[in-house]
Amino acid sequence: MEVWVNRSRQYVNLMQQMIDSDFTTETGIKVKISIMASEDKLILSTSSGANPDIAMGVAGWRPYDFAIRDAAYDLSEFDDFREISDRFYDGAFTQLIYQDGVYGLPETQNFNLLFYRRDIINALGLDIPDTWQDVVDLLPELQRFGMNFYSQLSGTSSFKGFVTTMPFIQQFGGSVYDDDVLASSLDDPNTIEAIKFMTDLYNIYSLPLEVGSFFNQFRYGNIPMGIGDFGMYIQLLNAAPEIAGLWDISLLPGVENDEGIVDRTYDGSSTSAMLFSNSDKKEESWEFLKWWSETETQVAYSENLINALGSEYMWNTSNYRAFEQLSWNTQHKEVFMEQWQWVFDTAKTPASYMLEREISNIWNKVVYDGENVRTAIEDSSIIIDKEITRKMLEFGFIDKQGNVLKDYILPTRSTLFLWVGEEDD
């Protein structure tokens, strides 16, 4: 069985050792692991029929692109898929769903968390913000001392991907597609409110437009509070000994909804594993994916990585039961686990790349060019809707007259149970 892995040699060597000593010994199934230098090679190999049976460590959205072209295999076809999917939080599957099928398993999970310098925040007498309004309220005090707050929108790239924009839209209760998914809905009142808040953070509340390195600014104390991911957490643990014990993490600030619950939804930006539809070893491949994703295997792999390579090789497994068993800081792990329940990756559509790009363009136009929010949204909606129509026509969801030939099924938080998790949940 051929497996391509989009990771460095250190990870792959340990994987092969575990496979040979455990999986192959138990099942008799031989597995050859190869390093995949670039995910783009999957496209070329698939078009020529030279693809592997399984690809691992690929972007969470990658299986969808193959599924819509009939190149990925629907894992829900396996009888025990529901049982296996219960190893993960449902929200990690949204990018892996296409129509009635599920075309990948989550492998690693990223997190959005609030990082703060405990020494500085305590010295200023500030409370840890629970909502975005709390963040706005503490900004004057931070800025009075020449400090500020970091949002991932302050990254140096002009492109603001879903991982930075969709948490705001989801927390504000906004939507980005009409019910039939044949047009965008950026003019939804909640979505407009979310986008306006995203831009107000910079136009009114003076967050820094560009921060070259939140990690360094956090170390120096110039930005003692902000939103970071799992990579930031590993950096602070292993590359900032001078502030060891002076920082902490908390839940992502959110928006309080009508029920009084603070919505902390975030885009997990996970990596995934997928099975190709032209594989002649589907049953063997499924046995491998089940073994690899099970709790015992993931715990063992995490421990082997740290023992062999050091603490900077912490493995952020998507199996939440395995994550609970990892030998990490207990208090921090509890924060990770609580925030994890709010994961909801942005669902894919044939034209979602254009939606992602235009939301980014709206932010840039309003913040850098001073354009009106509603005007920017109206202009971008026209571009998005044209691309949605073009892609829906290309993939056979509508005809040239715009008549619907088949419905597009978009997973939502309330409908994910139709695809994943134990059926009696």
N, C-alpha and C positions, 0 to 999 in steps of 0.2 A: 504494500500500500504506500502510495506517494503522498507525503505531507510537506507543503511549503509553509515556512514560518517567517513572518515579517519582523524578526527580532535579531539582535546581535548574536555572535557566536557563543558567548558565555551562556545565554539562556538556552540556546539550541542544544549545546553539548549536554547540559544537565537534563534536558527533556529526553534526549536519546538514551542516556544512561538509565533513566527511570523506566522508559518504555521497554528497553531490552531486559531489565532485571525484573520488572513487575508485569507489565501488560502482555508482552510476548510470551513470557514464561507461563502466565495464567491461561491465555487464550490460544496460543500457538500462531497468532496473527503477527506477521512480520511487518514492521513499519520503517520506512526510510524517510528521515527528516532532512530537508534541504533548506538552506537560508535563502530567503527571497529578498533580493537587494532592493526591489521596488515593486509596489503593488501594481504599477502599470504593466508589468510583465504578465500579469494574469490575463489582461485583455488580449495581448498578442498570443499567448499560449492557448487561450480558449478558442480564438478564431482559427488557429491551426490544428486544434484537436490535441495539443501537447500539454494540456493543463494537468495538474495533480488531481488526486481524489479529494483532498481537503486543503484549504488555505486557512491559516491561523494568524492571529495578530493583525488582521486587516481592520481598516476603519469601520466603525459601527454601521455606516451607511453603504458600505461596499456590496454586501450580499444583495441588497435591493436592486442595485444597478444590473446585477447578473440575473436576478429573478425575473425582472420585467422583460428580459430578453431570452427567457427560458433556458438560461445557462446554469442556474442554481437549483438544487433539489429542495423540495418542501419537506422539512424535517417533521412536520406534524403528520406526515403519512405513516410514521412509525407508531406502533400501537402504544408504546410507553412514553411518547413524547410529553404528554401532560405531566406525568410524574417527574420527568427530568426537568421540565421547565420550572417546576416549583422550587428549584434550587436557587432561583434568581428572583429579584423584584420585577414585577410585571412591567414597570415603566422602562426597564432596560431593553425591552423587546420592540418598542414602537418603530424604530428604524428598520427592523428585521422583518417586518410584516409587509406582504404584498397581497392584496385581495384576500383570499381565504387561507393563504399559506404563511408559514413562518420559515424563513430561509437562512437562519443562522442561530448560534448560541452566543450570548455575551461571554466574553473571556476575562477582560479586566474592566474596572470601573473607575472613572475619574470622579472627583468631588469638587463642589464649590463650597468653601467655608469662609468664615470671618476669622482673620488673623489679627491679633492685637498685641502690642507691647504692654504687658501688665504693669511694668515699672512706670512708664510714662502716663498711662491712662489713670493709674491710681494717684500719681502725683498731681494730676490735673483735676482729680475728683470727679471723673466722668463715669457714667454707667455704660455697660456693654449694650449696644443698640440691638433691639429685638425686631424692629421694623425699619423700613426705609425712611419713614418720617422721623424716627429716632436718630438716624444718621444725619438727616438734614438739621435736626435740632442741635447736634453737637458740633457741627462744622464751624460755627462762629468761634467757639472756644479753641478748637484746634488751630484755626487760621490766625487767631489772635497771637499765637506763639510761633507763627511761621511754619506750621505743620499742615497736613492735609489728609484726606481719605483717598484710598485707591479703589477704583472700580475697574473691572477688566476691559471696559470700553476705553480706558486710558492706554491700552497697549499701543506699541509704536506702529503697528500695521494699520493702514487706512481702511482695510477690509474688516468689518465687524461681523464675525460669523454668528450662527445661531447660538453658539455656546455663550456669547456675551449679550445677545439681544433678546432671545426668546424667554429667558427667565423673567424679565420684566413683564413681557406681554402675558405670559401664563399666570404670573402672580396677580396681575391686575384683572384677570378674568377675561382677557381679550381672545379674539380668534383671528386667524389669518386666511381662512378659506370659507367660502359659502358652503351651505349644506351639501350641495352636489359636487363640490370640489372643482367646478368648472370656471370659477372666478375667485379672485382674492377678496378678502373682507377687511382690508386695512382701515376702512372707514368705519368699522365697528367702534362705538363710543369708548369702550374699555381699551381697545387697542390704541386709539388716538391718545387716550389719557396716559397709557404706558409709554408710548413713543415721546410724548411731550415731557414726561418726567425724565426719561433718559437724556433728553437734550437740556432740560432745565438744570440737571445736575452740573452741567458745564456752563451754560449761558447765564444762569442766575446764581447758582451756589458755588461756582468757581472751583470745581474739581480740576486737577491738572490734566491738560489735553493729552499730553504724551509723557509716559514714564518709561524710561529705557529699561529699568530693572526694579520691579517692586521689591525683590529680594534685597537688593543693596540699599534702597531707600528705607526699607523696614529695619535693616541692621543699623543704619546710621541714625535712625530715629526721626528722619525728616517726614516720613509717612508711617506713623505708628499704628495704623489700622487700615484694613482693606480686605478685599476679596481675593483669595488665592485658591490654588488647586492642590492636588496630591503631590505634584512635582515640587511646589513651594514647600510643602510639609517636609519632604525628604531633604530638601536643601537646608532648611533651618535645623533639622536634627543633625546633619552631618557636616555642614559647611559654615556654621555660625556659632562656634563654641563660645565666642565672647559674649553672646546674649543668652546662653543656656540658662533656663530657669526664669528668664525675664519675659517670656512670651507665652501665649496660649491660643487656643482656638475655640470658636463658638459656632452656633448655628448660623446659616446664611440669613441676613435680614430679609424680611418678606413684607407682604401687604396683608393687613387684616381684612378678612372678608365679612360678609353680612352676618355670618354665624359666629363671629368673634374669634375665628381661628386664623392664625397668621400663616398665610400660604407661602411656603419656602421652596416652591418648585424650581428645579434647575435642570439643565441639559447635561446628562452624564458623560457624553462624549466617550463612549466605551469603545473597546476593540472587540472583535468577534471572530468566530470560526464558522466556516461555511463548507458545505458539501456540493460538489459539482454534479450537474444532472447527467453528464455523460460518463460518470464513473461506473465501472463494472464491479465495484466492490462496495456497494452502498451499505449492505448489512455489516460488513467488517468495519467500514468507516463510522457507522453509527455506534458500534460497540466501542470504538476508540474514543469518540466524542463523549460518550457516557462515562467511560473510565477517566478521561482527562478532567471532566468537569465535576466529578464526585468530590465530596468533602475531604475524604482521607487523602486523595491524590493532591488536591490543591494545598492542603496544609503541609504535606510532605515537601512539595515543590517549593513553597515559600520558605520553609526551614532550611532546605538544601541550598537555596540561593544565598541566604544570609550567612550560613555556615561556611560556604565555599568562597563567596565573593565579598561579603561584608554587609553592614547594616544599610548601606545606600542602595542595596538591591531589594528593597521591600517590594513585595508582590501584592498589588491591589486587586486580588481576585474578585470576580463578579459573583461568586458563590457566597452568599451572605452568611451561611452557616459556617463555612470555612473561615471567613473573615473574622467571625466572632471568636474563633479558637486561636488566632495568631497571637504570638507572645509580644504584644506591643503595649505601650502606655495604656492602662485600663481606662483612665478618664478620657483620654483622647479617642480611644476606640468607641466609647459610648457616644461621643459627639458624632463620629463618622456614621455609626449605625442609625442614629436618630435622623441625621440629615439625609441618609440614603433612602429613607422611606418616601422622600419627596422627589426622587428621580423620575423624570419623564422626558425621555429623548424626543426630539422633534420628529414627527412622522414624515416620511418621505412621500413625494409625489413626483410624477415625471418632470415637473417644472420647478421643483423646490429650490434648485440652485439659483433660479432667477429671483425667487422670493427672497432668499437669503441675501443676494447681492443688492437688491433694491431697498431692503430695510436698512442695510448698511449705508447705501447712498442717501437715503432720507436723513439719517443721523448726520452724515458728513455735510449735506447741504444746509441743514438747520444750524449746526454748530459752527461750521467754518465759513459758510457763505451768508448766513443770516436770513435764510429763506423761511417763509412761514410754514409751520408744521403741516397744516391742512393742504396747502398748495403742493408741498413736496410729496405728500401721500397721494394726492390725486394724480400727479404726473407719473409716479412710480406704479400706481395701480394699473394705468393704461399699458405700460410696458409688461408688467407681470401677466395681465390677462391675455395679452397677445401671445405670450410664450406658452401659457397654459393651454390655450386653444390649439396652438401648433403641435404641442407634445401630445395632447389628448387625441388629436387626429392621427398623429404618427403611430400611436400604440393602440388604435382601434377603439377608443372609448366614445368617439363621436364621428359623424361623417362630415363631408365638406360643407353641408348645409347647417352644421351645428346640432343635428339631431343626435340624441343619446343612443348609442348602440349597446352599451353595457354600463352599469353603475360602477363608479369608483368608490371603493370601500376605504375610508380613512379611520384608523384606530384612534379612539379617544380614551381618556383615563377611565371613563365609566363603561367602556365596551371591551377593554383588554381581556376580560375574562372569557370572551368568546374564542380567543386564540390560545392563551397560556394560563398556567396555574392549574391546580387540582380542580376538577370539574365541579366538586361539591363545595368549593370555597364560596 
